[in-house]
């Protein structure tokens, strides 16, 4: 688990606006670790965690795109049923509110889980809670039992 800066950009909901933003980032060789696009009528919000924050901010500024930077948690979710639920339970048990969450996907390749971006009301406390309860990227999920028919 780690913290990261997420960038949020609001775009007019028209064909090509997302492509323009992604092109601006691509020209500067910015990789996206995690990405979410949300629609809210005539505008959409793009939230992402770049691999290089300063270069991403510079690329957005060059493209005249306004953005907000927010601290978020990046948590590796075990690739097992209920993996994300367990993280949510730990946060809720300590009265931590999840403002929003989204995740990457591994496309079914490998044994690793997904990377979840979680915006919480108290970042430092959430880090303590998840670390104390053993939810870190270092922990590997156990094997699931094989059930006979």
NORZIUR-V936210 format. One record per backbone hydrogen bond with DSSP energy under -0.5 kcal/mol. NH is the residue of the N-H (numbers start at 1). CO is the residue of the C=O. If there is no record, write none. Layout:
NH_CO ; NH_CO
This chain:
2_74 ; 4_72 ; 6_4 ; 6_70 ; 7_48 ; 8_68 ; 9_46 ; 11_9 ; 11_44 ; 13_42 ; 14_12 ; 17_14 ; 20_16 ; 21_17 ; 22_18 ; 23_19 ; 24_20 ; 25_21 ; 26_22 ; 27_23 ; 28_24 ; 28_25 ; 29_26 ; 30_25 ; 31_29 ; 33_31 ; 33_49 ; 34_49 ; 36_47 ; 38_45 ; 40_43 ; 42_40 ; 43_40 ; 44_11 ; 45_38 ; 46_9 ; 47_36 ; 47_45 ; 48_7 ; 49_34 ; 50_48 ; 51_31 ; 56_52 ; 57_53 ; 58_54 ; 59_55 ; 60_56 ; 61_57 ; 62_58 ; 63_59 ; 64_61 ; 65_60 ; 66_64 ; 68_8 ; 70_6 ; 72_4 ; 73_118 ; 74_2 ; 75_73 ; 75_116 ; 77_75 ; 77_114 ; 78_76 ; 80_78 ; 83_80 ; 86_82 ; 87_83 ; 88_84 ; 89_85 ; 90_86 ; 91_87 ; 92_88 ; 93_89 ; 94_90 ; 94_91 ; 95_92 ; 96_91 ; 97_95 ; 99_97 ; 99_119 ; 100_119 ; 102_117 ; 104_115 ; 109_106 ; 114_77 ; 116_75 ; 116_114 ; 117_102 ; 118_73 ; 118_116 ; 119_100 ; 120_118 ; 121_97 ; 126_122 ; 127_123 ; 128_124 ; 129_125 ; 130_126 ; 131_127 ; 132_128 ; 133_129 ; 134_131 ; 135_130 ; 136_134 ; 139_136 ; 147_145 ; 148_146
